[in-house]
């Protein structure tokens, strides 16, 4: 997929190449795609266009979508409603939304993935969201080399071996 940071560089040729790549049997999803209004490395209109086009491809091919959504939840959901009606499976990657937002995602039948962010002291909102996600819809990820969990956040680049901290925090939340 085309990450939202790179959406400004997406052309018709990029879409053609993406469609061609989906013919490889090893391709199991479209993504990471979505919206990131935190940094706006690509203009928001380009991000919206790229996300919509990739949703159409995923729907045509019945592929799941890995969704990046940062500070753009309402826009992400609006585009999913408009262009992603055929998308039956999706993962909201590196989820940092609220419990209310998690409920909206879950009501669509999608999965939610959490990173080391759930271990951060200031991530109460994310922990509250994680608390309501059923185990059969909850995923963990590293998002390496970013999002190192506490207690390693300041001293270490994230790596799979640190996942134990994220898993332990989620286990505490789930009881």
N, C-alpha and C positions, 0 to 999 in steps of 0.2 A: 504494500500500500504506500500511499504518499502521505507522509507525516504532515500535520498542519503547518509546521515551520517551513516546509518546502513547497507548500501549495502555490506560491507565486511563480514557481518554475515549471508548473505542470502545463503541458501543451497537448494538442490532439495526438501528437506522436507518443507522448507519455501514456495516454489512455490506451492507444493501440498496443503499445508494448506491454502494458499491464494486462490487458486482455489475453495477449499471446502467452504471457508467463503463467496465467491461470490454467493453461492447458497441460502444464506439467503435473503429473500425478502426486508430486510431493507438496503441491500447494493445497493447503487445507482451510485457508481463511483469507479474507481481505483485511489488510491493516498493517500497521497501525494507521488509522485515519481518524479524522474528527476535527475538533475546533480547539484552539488554544488562544484565548484572548488575554492571557497574562503577559506574554512577551510580544505578541503580534509581529513575529519575524516575517510573516506574510500578512498582507492586508486581509481584513476580515472577509471581504467579498470574495477573494481568491480562495480562502479557506472554505467558505460555504460552498462554492462551486466545486472544488475538489472533493469535498465530503459527499455532496449529492451525487456526483458522477461515480464515485466508488461504491456508494450504496446501490446505485442502479446495477452495476456490474455484479455485486454480491447477490442481489435479488435474482438477476437473470440466471446466475450459475448455482443458485441455492447454496452459497457459501456463507459461513459465519463471518461476522465483522468484529475486529478488535478496535474498540472506540476509545480515542483520546479525547477527554473533555475537561478542560481547565478554564474556570471562570467563564463558562459559556453553556451552562446547563440548559436554559430555556431555548437557546438557539439550536443546540444539539438535538433536543427533543422535537422542536419544530421541523427541522430538516428530516429527521427520522420519520415523522408523520407524513411529510410531503413526498419524500423520495425513497423511503426505506420500507414501504408497506410490504414488500415481498421478503424482507429480511426476517427470518424466523429465529435466528440464533445470533447472539452477540455477547461480547464481554466488555464491560466498562472497565478498562485497564486503569490501574493506579488511582482508584476511586478516592476522592477526598471530599465528596459531597455530604449533604446532611442526611438524616434519617428519612425525612420527607422525600428527598430526591431518590434515595435508595428504594423506597416503596414504589415510586413511579417506574424505576428501572425494573424492579422485580415484577410489577404488574404486567409488564411487557413480556415476561418470561425469560428475561436476559440474566446473565451471570454478572457478578461483581467481584473484581479482583483488588486485593489490598497489598500494599507494600510496607516498607519500614515506617512509613508515615504514621501508622497506628501506634507506634512506640513513642512518638514525639510528645513532649510535655504539653504543647499547645494544640494538640489534635483531638480535643474532646469531641468535636463534631464528627470527625471521621470514626472515632471509637463508637460513638452512639449509632452511627450508620452500620458499622460492622456488627454491632450487637443485635440488629434486627434481621440480618441476612441469614436465611436458613443454610445449614451446612451443605446441603446439596446444590446450592447456588453460589457458594463462597469459594473463591480461588485466592491463592497467594502467589506473589511474584516478587522478584528482586528489583526489577527495573534498573539493573546494573548499567553503568557504574554509579548511578544516582540513588538517592533515597536510603542511604545506610541507616539501619535501625539503631536506636539507643541500645546499648551503651557505646556503640562504635561510631556514632554519627560524626564526631569531630576528628577522629584520628585515622579513619580508614575509608578507602574507596569501597563501595558496596561490591559484594561478591556472593555467589550462592551459599557459601559456608555460613554466612550471617543470617540466613533465612530462619534459623532456629529461634532468633530473638523475636522476629515477626510472628512466627507460629506460636511461640509461648505466650505472647501478648494476646493474640486472638483466642487462644485456648482459655486464658483467664476471663476474657470477655464472654465467652460462650459457656463458661462454667464447667 
